[in-house]
């Protein structure tokens, strides 16, 4: 995949930022009184891989003016080495705008994690193309790859239109696009026709398409894999056929990927991946990983895949690095990985958990 050569930013993500509250020690939300607070969004989870490993990353978002939560998020993104360009919106009183709260436990053993989203008044829902100078960002500054998540694209009619305009301007200036479909039923309710049209247009200009069987079926109307048993390894041929159907419908894309996950307990998963690059298949059959917190594993996979592409590595390493980033993410309490260096990630791929002195 040929990348733009004249650029300021390797990766750009539009996003709506919020915070996550997680009970300590793997406890459920309803019986906890101590919580860990972190800044989070699917798109910055993806971008953290490149940012921590030294590539220039830019975030387009919105903040509530004079909000301490907004300051907390700004500080967090700065600590992740990200450049932030944001509009500020006045809160407008106690029933006005705010940053969303995601309240989620990690689960433990036989008890699965539970997630509760409180997105009323979410300031990121107001984002639109008029909030940014897109000609400057893509034309004069330059961006190699822009990444979308279906979570942000489906957040509101405004963010859907924003993503469509970003996709059009990016194409005009030779910026490559990545799209992780991330279907959520609650976002699509009563907006199916509108969002199907928007997602189809964005997917039509994307160079990298990521999604599971539900994503491709419900976002793009592509037939999913045949029903089968619980053994993910046995389902690989069905997933490959699904990806072939996606490729026929969206021939502009040159990379298609999906992760494979089998949950044996909250702390033990089988983790694999499939990628079609051009006409070449790359398969990682599910391997057992130990999970501290599963949230963010899929985002880190995409982040690792994009980092490997940006670095110009051979395609076989794209999926390997993505798989390892996803596995590493499940060992962090944050929704994003904070890798020390590339070597740490390659050690995960190699299964080397020995102490490094």
C-alpha positions in Angstrom: 0.0 0.0 0.0 1.7 3.2 -1.2 1.7 6.0 1.4 1.9 9.8 1.1 5.5 10.9 1.2 5.1 14.6 2.1 3.5 14.7 5.5 3.6 16.2 9.0 1.5 13.4 10.7 1.8 9.7 10.2 -1.7 9.0 11.6 -4.7 11.2 12.2 -7.9 10.2 14.1 -11.2 12.0 14.6 -12.7 11.0 17.9 -15.0 11.8 20.8 -13.1 11.6 24.1 -14.5 10.3 27.4 -13.4 8.7 30.6 -13.7 5.1 31.9 -14.2 4.1 35.5 -13.0 0.6 36.4 -13.3 -1.0 39.8 -10.1 -2.2 41.4 -9.0 -5.8 41.9 -11.3 -7.2 39.2 -14.5 -6.5 41.3 -18.0 -5.8 39.8 -19.2 -2.2 39.6 -22.2 -2.6 41.8 -20.2 -3.6 44.9 -17.1 -1.4 44.5 -16.2 1.9 46.1 -12.7 2.3 44.6 -12.3 3.0 40.9 -9.5 3.7 38.4 -10.1 6.7 36.1 -8.7 6.8 32.6 -9.2 8.8 29.4 -10.5 6.7 26.5 -11.8 6.4 23.0 -11.6 3.7 20.4 -9.7 5.9 18.0 -7.0 7.1 20.4 -6.7 3.5 21.6 -5.6 2.7 18.0 -3.4 5.7 17.7 -1.5 5.0 20.9 0.6 2.3 19.3 2.1 4.7 16.8 2.3 7.6 19.3 4.2 5.6 22.0 6.5 4.1 19.4 7.5 7.6 18.1 5.4 8.4 15.0 3.7 11.8 14.8 0.0 11.5 15.6 -2.8 14.0 15.5 -6.2 13.9 17.2 -9.3 15.9 16.1 -11.9 16.2 18.9 -14.0 18.5 21.0 -13.7 19.5 24.7 -16.1 21.1 27.1 -14.7 24.5 27.9 -13.2 24.9 31.4 -14.1 21.4 32.3 -11.7 19.6 34.7 -12.5 16.3 32.9 -11.5 18.0 29.6 -8.2 19.1 31.3 -7.7 15.5 32.5 -8.2 14.2 29.0 -5.9 16.8 27.4 -3.1 15.9 29.9 -3.6 12.2 29.2 -3.3 12.7 25.4 -0.3 14.9 25.8 1.3 12.1 27.9 0.7 9.8 25.0 2.7 12.2 22.7 -0.3 13.1 20.6 -1.0 16.5 19.0 -4.5 17.6 19.7 -6.6 20.0 17.7 -10.0 20.6 19.3 -13.0 22.9 19.3 -14.2 24.0 22.7 -17.9 24.0 23.6 -19.4 25.8 26.6 -21.1 23.4 29.0 -24.3 25.5 28.9 -25.4 24.7 32.5 -25.6 21.5 34.5 -27.8 19.8 31.9 -25.6 20.8 29.0 -22.6 19.2 27.3 -20.1 16.9 28.9 -17.6 14.1 28.2 -19.2 10.6 28.3 -18.6 8.1 31.0 -17.9 4.5 30.4 -18.2 2.3 33.5 -16.8 -1.2 33.1 -15.4 -3.9 35.2 -12.8 -6.4 34.0 -14.6 -9.6 35.0 -12.7 -12.4 36.6 -12.6 -16.1 35.9 -16.1 -17.4 35.2 -17.6 -13.9 35.7 -17.6 -12.0 32.5 -17.0 -8.2 32.3 -19.9 -5.8 32.1 -19.9 -2.4 30.4 -22.3 0.5 31.1 -22.2 3.6 28.8 -23.5 7.0 29.9 -23.3 9.2 26.8 -26.0 11.8 27.5 -24.9 15.3 26.4 -21.8 14.0 24.8 -19.8 16.9 23.4 -18.2 14.9 20.7 -21.5 14.4 19.0 -21.4 18.0 17.9 -18.2 17.7 15.8 -18.4 18.6 12.1 -16.2 19.5 9.2 -16.6 23.2 9.8 -14.8 22.9 13.1 -11.4 22.3 11.4 -9.4 23.7 8.5 -9.3 20.4 6.5 -7.5 22.0 3.6 -4.6 23.0 5.9 -4.5 19.7 7.7 -4.5 17.4 4.6 -3.2 19.8 2.0 -0.4 21.8 3.8 0.4 19.7 6.8 -0.2 16.4 5.2 -1.3 13.0 6.7 -0.2 9.6 5.7 -3.1 7.5 7.1 -6.4 8.5 8.7 -8.2 6.0 10.8 -12.0 5.9 11.4 -14.0 3.9 13.9 -17.6 3.1 13.3 -18.3 4.1 16.9 -17.5 7.7 16.1 -19.0 7.6 12.6 -22.3 6.4 14.0 -22.3 8.6 17.1 -24.6 11.3 15.6 -25.8 12.6 12.2 -23.1 15.4 12.6 -20.2 12.9 13.2 -21.4 10.8 10.3 -21.3 13.8 8.0 -17.9 14.8 9.4 -16.4 11.4 8.7 -17.8 11.5 5.1 -16.2 14.9 4.5 -12.9 13.7 6.1 -12.9 10.7 3.8 -13.5 12.9 0.7 -10.8 15.4 1.6 -8.3 12.7 2.5 -8.8 11.0 -0.9 -8.4 14.4 -2.6 -4.9 14.8 -1.0 -3.7 11.2 -1.3 -4.1 10.3 2.4 -4.9 6.6 2.9 -7.9 5.6 5.1 -8.4 2.9 7.5 -11.9 1.9 8.7 -12.8 -0.4 11.7 -16.5 -0.8 11.4 -17.3 -1.4 15.1 -21.0 -2.0 14.8 -23.1 -1.1 17.9 -26.9 -1.8 17.7 -27.8 1.1 20.1 -26.1 3.6 17.8 -27.9 2.2 14.7 -31.4 2.1 16.1 -33.8 4.0 13.8 -30.8 5.2 11.6 -30.2 2.0 9.6 -30.7 3.5 6.1 -28.7 6.7 6.8 -25.8 4.9 8.4 -25.7 2.1 5.8 -25.3 4.7 3.1 -22.6 6.6 5.1 -20.6 3.5 6.0 -20.8 2.2 2.5 -19.3 5.4 1.1 -16.5 5.5 3.7 -15.7 1.8 3.1 -15.7 2.5 -0.6 -12.7 4.8 -0.3 -10.9 3.0 2.6 -7.6 1.3 1.9 -7.8 -0.9 5.1 -11.1 -2.5 6.2 -11.4 -4.2 9.6 -14.4 -5.9 11.1 -15.9 -9.1 12.4 -18.7 -11.0 10.9 -21.4 -8.9 12.6 -19.7 -5.7 11.5 -19.6 -6.6 7.8 -23.1 -8.0 7.8 -24.9 -5.2 9.7 -22.8 -2.2 8.6 -22.3 -3.1 4.9 -24.8 -5.8 4.2 -22.2 -8.4 3.3 -23.1 -12.0 4.0 -21.3 -13.3 7.0 -19.5 -16.7 7.5 -21.5 -19.9 7.7 -22.6 -21.0 11.1 -20.3 -23.5 12.7 -19.0 -24.9 16.0 -17.2 -23.0 18.7 -13.8 -23.9 17.4 -12.4 -20.7 15.9 -9.7 -22.5 14.0 -12.3 -24.6 12.2 -14.1 -21.4 11.2 -11.2 -19.9 9.3 -12.3 -21.0 5.8 -15.8 -19.4 6.5 -14.1 -16.2 7.5 -11.9 -16.2 4.4 -15.0 -16.6 2.2 -16.7 -13.7 4.0 -13.6 -11.5 3.4 -13.6 -12.5 -0.3 -17.2 -11.2 -0.5 -16.2 -7.9 1.2 -13.4 -7.5 -1.3 -15.7 -8.0 -4.3 -18.1 -5.3 -2.9 -15.3 -2.9 -1.9 -12.5 -3.4 -4.4 -10.7 -0.1 -3.6 -9.4 -1.6 -0.3 -6.1 -3.5 -0.5 -6.1 -4.8 3.1 -8.9 -6.7 4.9 -8.6 -8.0 8.4 -10.5 -9.5 11.3 -9.6 -10.8 14.7 -10.6 -14.2 16.1 -11.5 -14.6 19.7 -12.7 -17.6 21.8 -13.5 -16.8 25.4 -12.7 -19.7 27.8 -12.9 -17.5 30.9 -12.6 -13.8 31.6 -8.9 -14.3 32.0 -8.2 -16.9 29.3 -8.9 -16.3 25.6 -7.8 -17.8 22.4 -6.7 -15.0 20.1 -6.1 -15.1 16.4 -6.4 -13.1 13.2 -6.9 -13.2 9.5 -5.7 -10.7 6.9 -6.0 -10.5 3.1 -3.4 -8.3 1.6 -3.8 -8.0 -2.2 -4.3 -11.7 -3.1 -2.2 -13.0 -0.2 -3.7 -14.6 2.9 -2.0 -14.3 6.3 -3.5 -16.4 9.1 -2.7 -16.5 12.8 -4.5 -19.5 14.3 -5.9 -18.8 17.7 -3.3 -19.0 20.5 -4.0 -18.9 24.2 -3.4 -15.5 26.0 -3.9 -14.5 29.6 -6.2 -11.5 30.0 -6.2 -8.8 32.7 -8.7 -6.5 30.9 -10.0 -7.4 27.5 -11.2 -3.9 26.5 -9.0 -2.3 23.8 -7.5 -5.5 22.4 -9.2 -5.1 19.0 -8.2 -1.4 18.9 -4.5 -2.3 19.6 -4.6 -4.9 16.9 -5.6 -2.3 14.4 -3.0 0.1 15.8 -0.3 -2.4 15.4 -1.4 -3.3 11.9 -1.3 0.4 10.9 2.0 1.0 12.6 3.6 -1.9 10.7 2.2 -0.5 7.4 3.5 3.0 8.2 6.9 1.6 8.9 7.0 -0.1 5.5 7.5 -3.6 6.8 6.7 -6.7 4.7 3.0 -7.7 4.9 3.6 -10.8 6.9 4.8 -8.6 9.8 1.7 -6.4 9.7 -0.7 -9.1 11.1 2.0 -10.5 13.5 2.6 -7.1 15.0 -1.1 -6.3 15.2 -1.8 -9.7 16.9 1.0 -9.0 19.4 -0.3 -5.5 20.1 -3.8 -6.8 20.8 -2.4 -9.5 23.1 -0.3 -7.0 24.9 -3.3 -4.6 25.4 -5.1 -7.3 27.4 -2.3 -7.1 30.0 -2.9 -3.4 30.7 -5.6 -1.8 32.8 -5.8 1.1 30.4 -7.8 0.6 27.2 -4.6 1.3 25.2 -1.2 -0.2 25.2 1.8 1.7 26.5 4.7 -0.2 24.9 8.2 0.4 26.0 9.6 -0.3 22.5 9.1 -2.5 19.4 11.1 -5.3 21.0 8.6 -5.7 23.8 5.8 -6.3 21.3 7.9 -8.7 19.2 8.6 -10.6 22.5 4.9 -11.1 22.9 4.6 -12.5 19.3 7.5 -14.9 20.0 6.0 -16.1 23.3 9.0 -14.8 25.2 7.8 -13.8 28.7 11.3 -14.2 30.3 12.6 -11.4 32.4 14.6 -8.8 30.6 17.5 -7.4 32.6 
